[in-house]
């Protein structure tokens, strides 16, 4: 669903949470194919647990 919104340029901002744990394998954040999208960092919020929330504006 996110891919469809990105393709139609309906996304203004993307927030990503980064957990302090490395995985041996994982799942892609977005299903392919999706358009290459340029992002601009808006803000970062850090929590005592080490979790980071990163917010980007779609350019």
N, C-alpha and C positions, 0 to 999 in steps of 0.2 A: 504494500500500500504506500509506503514512504516513497518508493521508486516512482510511482505514478504522480505523486505530489511534486517531487523534484522535477520530473519531466515537464510538468505543466507550469513550473515556476510558481507554485503556490506556497512554498516554504520560505518564511522570513528569518527564522532563527532555529538553530539546532543545539540541543543540550545533550552532553555526553557525560556519563558518570564513569569514573575510573577507579576501580577497586584495587587496593594494594595486594594483589595476588597474581602470580604468573600461572597460566594454564598450559598444559602440554599440547592442547588442541582446543579449537574454539569454533565458533560459528561466525560467519561474516556479519558485519553490522547491518548491511543492506543487501538484499538479493540482487544479483546481476541480471541483466545489464542495467546500469543506472548512469545518468549523465555526470561527467566530471563537473564538479561544482566548486567554485572558488569561495572560500570562507574568510571572514575577518573576526579575530578574537574580540569578544565583547567583555567578558568577565570570567573570573575563576573563583570558586568558593572552595575552601579547604576545611575539612572537618578533623577533629582530634583523632579519629580512627585511622586517618590516612586517606580516606576517600576524597577524591577531587570531583567537582562538578565544573565542567568547562562549557561555556556558552559561546556559540559562533553566530554571526550574522551572515546570511547568504548575500554575497555581493551581486 
